Protein backbone atom coordinates (compact mmCIF):
# COMPACT_ATOMS: atom_id res chain seq x y z
CA UNK A 1 0.00 0.00 0.00
CA UNK A 2 1.49 3.40 -0.97
CA UNK A 3 2.13 6.06 1.63
CA UNK A 4 -0.50 8.79 1.95
CA UNK A 5 0.30 11.95 -0.01
CA UNK A 6 1.85 14.68 2.13
CA UNK A 7 0.09 18.05 2.06
CA UNK A 8 2.14 20.66 0.18
CA UNK A 9 2.32 24.33 1.24
CA UNK A 10 1.38 26.86 -1.44
CA UNK A 11 1.83 30.59 -0.84
CA UNK A 12 -1.28 31.84 -2.62
CA UNK A 13 -3.51 30.84 -5.48
CA UNK A 14 -2.82 31.94 -9.05
CA UNK A 15 -4.59 35.09 -10.26
CA UNK A 16 -5.40 33.47 -13.62
CA UNK A 17 -6.28 29.80 -13.56
CA UNK A 18 -6.83 29.09 -17.23
CA UNK A 19 -4.73 29.82 -20.29
CA UNK A 20 -5.34 28.83 -23.86
CA UNK A 21 -4.28 29.28 -27.44
CA UNK A 22 -5.94 31.83 -29.69
CA UNK A 23 -7.37 31.01 -33.07
CA UNK A 24 -7.87 27.65 -34.65
CA UNK A 25 -5.96 24.45 -34.07
CA UNK A 26 -6.92 23.82 -30.43
CA UNK A 27 -6.86 20.11 -29.74
CA UNK A 28 -8.69 18.05 -27.18
CA UNK A 29 -9.18 18.44 -23.48
CA UNK A 30 -7.31 21.05 -21.46
CA UNK A 31 -4.15 20.04 -19.62
CA UNK A 32 -4.62 20.29 -15.83
CA UNK A 33 -1.69 21.60 -13.80
CA UNK A 34 -2.08 20.98 -10.07
CA UNK A 35 -1.61 23.82 -7.57
CA UNK A 36 1.52 22.10 -6.24
CA UNK A 37 2.92 21.96 -9.78
CA UNK A 38 2.12 25.65 -10.25
CA UNK A 39 3.90 26.47 -6.96
CA UNK A 40 7.04 24.52 -7.92
CA UNK A 41 7.23 26.35 -11.27
CA UNK A 42 6.73 29.68 -9.46
CA UNK A 43 9.41 28.97 -6.86
CA UNK A 44 12.07 27.49 -9.15
CA UNK A 45 11.58 29.35 -12.42
CA UNK A 46 10.19 32.70 -11.25
CA UNK A 47 11.73 33.12 -7.79
CA UNK A 48 14.99 31.41 -8.77
CA UNK A 49 15.06 28.98 -5.84
CA UNK A 50 17.02 25.76 -5.80
CA UNK A 51 15.02 22.54 -5.45
CA UNK A 52 16.11 22.19 -1.80
CA UNK A 53 14.82 25.69 -0.96
CA UNK A 54 11.52 25.03 -2.75
CA UNK A 55 11.17 21.72 -0.90
CA UNK A 56 11.69 23.41 2.47
CA UNK A 57 9.12 26.08 1.66
CA UNK A 58 6.55 23.54 0.49
CA UNK A 59 7.19 21.11 3.35
CA UNK A 60 8.18 18.13 1.17
CA UNK A 61 11.35 16.27 0.18
CA UNK A 62 13.65 17.57 -2.56
CA UNK A 63 13.01 14.43 -4.60
CA UNK A 64 9.27 15.18 -4.41
CA UNK A 65 9.90 18.70 -5.73
CA UNK A 66 11.99 17.26 -8.55
CA UNK A 67 9.18 14.86 -9.49
CA UNK A 68 6.52 17.61 -9.31
CA UNK A 69 8.73 19.94 -11.38
CA UNK A 70 9.31 17.35 -14.11
CA UNK A 71 5.58 16.57 -14.34
CA UNK A 72 4.69 20.29 -14.50
CA UNK A 73 7.19 20.96 -17.30
CA UNK A 74 5.88 17.99 -19.28
CA UNK A 75 2.29 19.24 -18.93
CA UNK A 76 3.20 22.79 -19.96
CA UNK A 77 5.09 21.47 -22.98
CA UNK A 78 2.06 19.37 -23.96
CA UNK A 79 -0.18 22.43 -23.78
CA UNK A 80 2.21 24.60 -25.83
CA UNK A 81 3.19 22.07 -28.48
CA UNK A 82 -0.25 20.55 -28.98
CA UNK A 83 -2.29 23.75 -28.76
CA UNK A 84 -4.23 22.69 -25.66
CA UNK A 85 -5.60 24.93 -22.94
CA UNK A 86 -3.82 24.88 -19.57
CA UNK A 87 -5.95 24.84 -16.41
CA UNK A 88 -4.54 25.25 -12.88
CA UNK A 89 -6.54 23.51 -10.16
CA UNK A 90 -6.67 20.81 -7.53
CA UNK A 91 -4.28 18.99 -5.31
CA UNK A 92 -3.78 18.33 -1.61
CA UNK A 93 -2.31 21.69 -0.65
CA UNK A 94 -2.18 24.06 2.31
CA UNK A 95 -2.83 27.57 1.00
CA UNK A 96 -1.43 30.72 2.58
CA UNK A 97 -3.54 33.65 1.39
CA UNK A 98 -1.07 36.20 2.81
CA UNK A 99 1.27 35.89 -0.16
CA UNK A 100 2.39 39.52 0.13
CA UNK A 101 4.09 38.62 3.41
CA UNK A 102 5.85 35.52 2.08
CA UNK A 103 9.61 35.75 2.05
CA UNK A 104 12.20 33.87 0.08
CA UNK A 105 13.12 30.66 1.82
CA UNK A 106 9.87 30.19 3.68
CA UNK A 107 6.17 30.86 3.70
CA UNK A 108 4.90 33.71 5.81
CA UNK A 109 4.65 31.50 8.87
CA UNK A 110 1.50 33.21 10.14
CA UNK A 111 -0.47 30.97 12.46
CA UNK A 112 -3.61 31.83 10.46
CA UNK A 113 -2.32 30.00 7.39
CA UNK A 114 -4.27 26.81 7.94
CA UNK A 115 -5.15 24.06 5.53
CA UNK A 116 -7.76 25.24 3.07
CA UNK A 117 -9.44 23.39 0.26
CA UNK A 118 -8.80 25.39 -2.91
CA UNK A 119 -11.69 25.97 -5.29
CA UNK A 120 -11.78 23.79 -8.37
C-alpha positions in Angstrom: 0.0 0.0 0.0 1.5 3.4 -1.0 2.1 6.1 1.6 -0.5 8.8 1.9 0.3 11.9 0.0 1.9 14.7 2.1 0.1 18.0 2.1 2.1 20.7 0.2 2.3 24.3 1.2 1.4 26.9 -1.4 1.8 30.6 -0.8 -1.3 31.8 -2.6 -3.5 30.8 -5.5 -2.8 31.9 -9.1 -4.6 35.1 -10.3 -5.4 33.5 -13.6 -6.3 29.8 -13.6 -6.8 29.1 -17.2 -4.7 29.8 -20.3 -5.3 28.8 -23.9 -4.3 29.3 -27.4 -5.9 31.8 -29.7 -7.4 31.0 -33.1 -7.9 27.6 -34.6 -6.0 24.5 -34.1 -6.9 23.8 -30.4 -6.9 20.1 -29.7 -8.7 18.1 -27.2 -9.2 18.4 -23.5 -7.3 21.1 -21.5 -4.2 20.0 -19.6 -4.6 20.3 -15.8 -1.7 21.6 -13.8 -2.1 21.0 -10.1 -1.6 23.8 -7.6 1.5 22.1 -6.2 2.9 22.0 -9.8 2.1 25.6 -10.3 3.9 26.5 -7.0 7.0 24.5 -7.9 7.2 26.4 -11.3 6.7 29.7 -9.5 9.4 29.0 -6.9 12.1 27.5 -9.1 11.6 29.3 -12.4 10.2 32.7 -11.3 11.7 33.1 -7.8 15.0 31.4 -8.8 15.1 29.0 -5.8 17.0 25.8 -5.8 15.0 22.5 -5.5 16.1 22.2 -1.8 14.8 25.7 -1.0 11.5 25.0 -2.8 11.2 21.7 -0.9 11.7 23.4 2.5 9.1 26.1 1.7 6.5 23.5 0.5 7.2 21.1 3.4 8.2 18.1 1.2 11.4 16.3 0.2 13.7 17.6 -2.6 13.0 14.4 -4.6 9.3 15.2 -4.4 9.9 18.7 -5.7 12.0 17.3 -8.6 9.2 14.9 -9.5 6.5 17.6 -9.3 8.7 19.9 -11.4 9.3 17.4 -14.1 5.6 16.6 -14.3 4.7 20.3 -14.5 7.2 21.0 -17.3 5.9 18.0 -19.3 2.3 19.2 -18.9 3.2 22.8 -20.0 5.1 21.5 -23.0 2.1 19.4 -24.0 -0.2 22.4 -23.8 2.2 24.6 -25.8 3.2 22.1 -28.5 -0.3 20.5 -29.0 -2.3 23.8 -28.8 -4.2 22.7 -25.7 -5.6 24.9 -22.9 -3.8 24.9 -19.6 -5.9 24.8 -16.4 -4.5 25.3 -12.9 -6.5 23.5 -10.2 -6.7 20.8 -7.5 -4.3 19.0 -5.3 -3.8 18.3 -1.6 -2.3 21.7 -0.6 -2.2 24.1 2.3 -2.8 27.6 1.0 -1.4 30.7 2.6 -3.5 33.7 1.4 -1.1 36.2 2.8 1.3 35.9 -0.2 2.4 39.5 0.1 4.1 38.6 3.4 5.9 35.5 2.1 9.6 35.7 2.0 12.2 33.9 0.1 13.1 30.7 1.8 9.9 30.2 3.7 6.2 30.9 3.7 4.9 33.7 5.8 4.6 31.5 8.9 1.5 33.2 10.1 -0.5 31.0 12.5 -3.6 31.8 10.5 -2.3 30.0 7.4 -4.3 26.8 7.9 -5.2 24.1 5.5 -7.8 25.2 3.1 -9.4 23.4 0.3 -8.8 25.4 -2.9 -11.7 26.0 -5.3 -11.8 23.8 -8.4 
